[in-house]
Amino acid sequence: VQLVESGGGLVQPGGSLRLSCAASGFTFNRYPMSWYRQAPGKERELVAGITRGGGTTNYADSVKGRFTISRDNAKNTVYLQMNSLKPEDTAVYFCYAAVLGYWGQGTQVTVSS
């Protein structure tokens, strides 16, 4: 199993980023997927989740209305569109294959002017 995140970087407050997580080694469309994040000195927290078919999503209150999780089962990829970014969104973002219990290596997102 391999989960490879990409798309992180440095962005100004109010900006946008789109994270991608390419999955391999398992039947992607059979499993729900999630994005988590971990800021320095803080515990890892759930950001968003999506069911295996993509029909249902859930979000942390802190990102509702700003972030959108989606997936393309034909490409074995899950995305996190992040808009109206705030400095408090700064963290390492991880892709997580729920049920299977596998994590990606993470991608750094820094929101700063």
N, C-alpha and C positions, 0 to 999 in steps of 0.2 A: 504494500500500500504506500502510495506517495501523494502528498498534498503540497503543491508549490504555489505560494502566494507571490503576487507581483502588484505593482502599481502604487506602492507607497512613495513618500517623498516629503519635501518641504513645501508648504503652501501657506499663503497669507490668510488671516481670519476673513471669513466670508467666502473663501474659495471652495473649490470642489476637487475631489479625487475619485477615481474608480478603481477599486481593488478587484483583482481576479484571483481565483484559486483553481488551478488545474489539477484534477484528480486522476489517478491511475491505480491499477492493481485490484480494483473491486468493481462490482456492478453499481455504478454511480446512481442510476435512477431508482435503485431500491432503498436508498437511505436518505433520511433528512440530513440537512447540513446547517452549520451555524458559523457565525463569526463571533469571536471573542476579542477582547483587548486587555492589555495590561499596561498601566502607567507606572512610572518609577515609584517604588515604595508602596504600591497598592496591589490588591489581589486581582487576579484575572476575573473579568466580568463578561457576562453574555451581552452582546450587542444586538444580534438579530438571528433569527432562525427561519428555516423554510422547509416545508414538507417535501417528500420525495418527488411529487408531481408539480410542485411549485404553487399549488392552489391556496395554501395557507402560509402566512408569515406572521412573525411576532417580533416585537422590538422592545428594547429597554426604553423606559420613559425618557431618558436623557437624549435619545436620538430620534424619537418619533417625530415624523413630519420633515426630517432632514435627511435621513438615510433610507435607502431602499435596497433590500436584498432580492436577488433574482438568480435563476439558474438556467443553463442551457444543457439539457440532458444529452443532446446530440454531440455536444462538445466536451462533455464531462467537466463542466466548469460552473462554479458559483461566483457571483459578483456581489460587491457592496458599493453602491453609488452613494457617495457622501457629499452632501451639499451644505452650504452655510456653515462651514467648519468653524469651530471655536478653539481657542487655545487648550481648553480642557479636554478636547478630543485627542490631544497628543498622547500616543501610546504605541506599543507594538500590537499589531492586529494579526490574529491567528485564525486560520480556517480549521474547522473541527468537523470530523465525520461522526456525527452522533450515532449511538448504538455500537458502532465498531470501536469507538474510542481512540481514533487516530488524530494527531495534530500536525499541522504544517509547521514550518520553521519560523514563520512570522515575517511581517514586513513593517518597517517603521513609518509611522505617520507623525509629522511634526507640523503643528499649526502655530506660526509665529510671524510677526511683522519684522 
